[in-house]
Amino acid sequence: MKPFTRLDGRAAPLTLANIDTDQIIPKQFLKTVDREGLAKGLFYDFRFDEQGQPKSGFVLNDPAYKGAQILIAGDNFGCGSSREHAPWALQDFGIQCVISTSFADIFRGNCLNNGLLTVELKDDEVQALMEEAKGGNHLFTVDLETQTVTAPSGAKFTFEIDKDRKHKLLKGLDAIGETLQHGVSIDVFEAKAALSRPWLERA
């Protein structure tokens, strides 16, 4: 997993609240376990009409926000069913950080386990960031080490994050990577187990 330390990028404001995981990545795109290629399904029903043509009114179809790496979203983002494809689709599209007033717990966990940072701020702070994101050509900074979001105007907001999750994001550790940190201890345990219970090794 790629470490997340500091992100300098453009932000796209998605003002809608209660965006669920089926809206983030509809069920017809869940037939694969490959993380690549899911960007085409991200917010599909918002981005495309019944003929598969892009809708001009959706923020991520606006050329001004092309290449945005930060999504500033409405309240209760990622609610609904659990699906790891949701953070995969966001990342495949280029989104590395989502900012909102609140996230569904399972969605937030899936994001952090895949290296996508979720930042929870107060409502007035999110609204201020959305205003500054309008137009698209503005640079925002998300610094995980200092736990701050800095807007183009220089306004700075502080966010909280669990220290263990922060450590894993900074080091780029997923569940497997975290386990492998204890590789020597695991090898010693296995060796001792083989000596004390040799019948298990023969089985």
Secondary structure by P-SEA (a helix, b strand, c coil): cccccccbbbbbbbccccccccccccccccccccccccccccccccccccccccccccccccccccccccccccccccccccccaaaaaaaaacccccccccccaaaaaaaaaacbbbbbbcaaaaaaaaaaaccccbbbbbbcccccccccccbbbbbbccaaaaaaaaacccaaaaaacaaaaaaaaaaaaaaaccccccc
